Amino acid sequence: MTAATPTTPATPATPGGAPGPVGRPAAAWRAVLRAEARLFRREPLALFWIVLFPALLVTILGLVPAFRQPQAELGGRRVIDLYVPVAVLLALILSGLQAMPPVLAGYRERGILRRMSTTPVRPGALLAAQILLHGAAALGSAALSLTVGRIAFGVALPRQAPGYLLALLLAALAALGAGAGVAALSRTTKIASTAAGAVTFPMMFGAGVWIPVQAMPDLLRSIVSGTPFGAGAQALGQAAAGDWPSWSHLGVMALWAVVLTGTASRWFRWA
């Protein structure tokens, strides 16, 4: 995925017509959000990977006849039933760990963050704008994957909708917090891309991209349960089946989200 071309947020004009600084933190944050949203819409490749690719993966897997047959070892469920939650988590991983860090690191590398530091915009405002935009794209992708699974392959919608939504939001916060942490600690785009790639593949494994978590051996499943997306995969699976997600899985995701987001906010630097 390609990073958006950095820009600085617009500053409103003073009453006399001359450009002036944004007067209030809330106004500064809205200016940053508008600028970042315009740039985000100009990145069709990033939007493809975040929004469309997970649903495309569901479609490809659903077209495999064996994946549409109930499996005794999966408790009578089909492989495609297990992969819809995986596609949901994949969208979060691609958004938080692949799309967002190079954007923020590119701003730092080009000196744009240094110039922004002379405005009322604080690091947390820029991080919040990026997290909001990438989180919205990932949640839209999740809705699309659920819709494709339901309409095309008869995958049941989550039977425990509130629990599913809670698990989804916690997984999104963990993914975006991880990406923000990578961006906060990376001085260049190359470092950010390398670090994000190193984190992405273990997270994808934990989410069950190659082997659904429910099909993993007990020991391996216990290990990945301590990762945000291993816990997320199991929580989403439980909610999809109609059960309230395990509080241990929800707690793991919440802990990761708080630690990662707090680290990003604490260590984010303009230069």
Disulfide bonds with the S-S distance in Angstrom:
none
